Amino acid sequence: MSNYEDRMAEKYNFLKKDNSETNTPNEAPTQKEEPISEEKITNDESVTENQESDSLLVPLDAWNTVLNQLGNLHESSQLMAEARERAAKAEAEADFLREKLKNTRQQLEESQKKKRFFFF
């Protein structure tokens, strides 16, 4: 079973793997020596500059997926807050109505006792 990094690399095409070269997890990837050109040197310098600025290159699809998930989390947290608010309001209203019912029953019992007293 492959590890998380391998699955993400495969899913979002972080690394392009050659089918001719297969590396075991403990074996370091082999690199072919190429002649060094001016373009390669400037590209290497720009890559090191990007790495020094604490930035990370992320594929656009992966970034959009993360942003969508973040938006979904934000929306769901807002919905949860609203639901908690409604639940608290309903609970307070239920407590109030229970107390009111209790008081109404007590008043009814008292009025029935008074009626009995007057009629008997």
C-alpha positions in Angstrom: 0.0 0.0 0.0 1.4 3.4 -0.9 1.8 6.2 1.6 -0.2 9.4 1.6 2.4 11.5 -0.3 2.6 8.9 -3.1 -1.2 8.8 -3.4 -1.4 12.6 -3.5 1.4 12.9 -6.0 -0.3 10.3 -8.2 -3.7 12.0 -7.8 -2.6 15.6 -8.5 0.4 14.7 -10.8 3.0 16.2 -8.5 5.7 13.9 -9.9 5.9 12.5 -13.3 7.0 8.9 -13.0 8.8 7.1 -15.8 7.4 3.6 -16.4 10.8 2.3 -17.4 12.3 3.2 -14.0 10.8 1.6 -10.9 12.2 2.5 -7.5 11.6 0.7 -4.3 10.6 2.9 -1.4 14.1 2.5 0.2 16.0 3.1 -3.1 16.8 6.7 -4.1 15.6 7.7 -7.5 18.3 7.6 -10.2 18.9 10.8 -12.1 20.5 10.9 -15.6 23.3 13.4 -16.0 22.5 16.1 -18.5 24.8 18.8 -19.9 24.3 22.0 -17.9 23.0 24.9 -19.9 22.3 28.6 -19.1 18.5 28.1 -18.9 18.9 25.2 -16.4 21.1 27.4 -14.2 18.6 30.3 -14.2 15.7 27.9 -13.6 17.5 26.4 -10.6 18.2 29.8 -9.2 14.5 30.8 -9.5 13.5 27.5 -7.8 15.8 28.2 -4.9 14.5 31.7 -4.6 11.0 30.4 -4.4 12.0 27.9 -1.8 13.7 30.5 0.3 10.6 32.7 0.4 8.6 29.9 2.2 6.3 29.4 -0.7 5.2 26.1 -2.1 4.1 25.3 -5.6 0.7 23.6 -5.6 -1.2 22.3 -8.6 -4.2 24.5 -9.4 -6.7 21.6 -9.1 -5.4 20.7 -5.6 -5.5 24.4 -4.6 -9.1 24.8 -5.9 -10.1 21.6 -4.1 -8.7 23.0 -0.8 -10.4 26.3 -1.2 -13.7 24.6 -2.0 -13.4 22.5 1.1 -12.5 25.6 3.2 -15.6 27.3 1.9 -17.7 24.3 2.7 -16.3 24.2 6.2 -17.1 27.9 6.7 -20.6 27.5 5.4 -21.3 24.5 7.6 -19.9 26.3 10.7 -22.3 29.1 10.0 -25.2 26.7 9.6 -24.2 24.9 12.9 -24.2 28.3 14.7 -27.6 29.1 13.4 -28.9 25.7 14.4 -27.5 26.0 17.9 -29.1 29.4 18.2 -32.5 28.0 17.1 -32.1 25.0 19.5 -31.3 27.3 22.4 -34.3 29.5 21.6 -36.6 26.5 21.3 -35.3 25.1 24.6 -35.8 28.4 26.4 -39.3 28.6 25.0 -40.1 25.0 26.0 -38.9 25.7 29.6 -41.1 28.9 29.7 -44.1 27.0 28.4 -43.6 24.2 31.0 -43.5 26.7 33.8 -46.6 28.4 32.4 -48.5 25.1 32.1 -47.5 24.2 35.7 -48.7 27.6 37.0 -51.9 27.3 35.0 -52.6 23.8 36.4 -52.0 25.1 39.9 -54.4 28.0 39.4 -57.0 25.6 38.0 -56.7 23.3 41.0 -56.9 26.3 43.4 -60.0 27.6 41.5 -61.6 24.2 41.7 -61.0 23.9 45.4 -62.5 27.4 45.9 -65.6 26.4 43.9 -66.0 23.3 46.1 -65.6 25.4 49.2 -68.3 27.8 48.1 -70.7 25.2 47.0 -70.4 22.7 49.8 
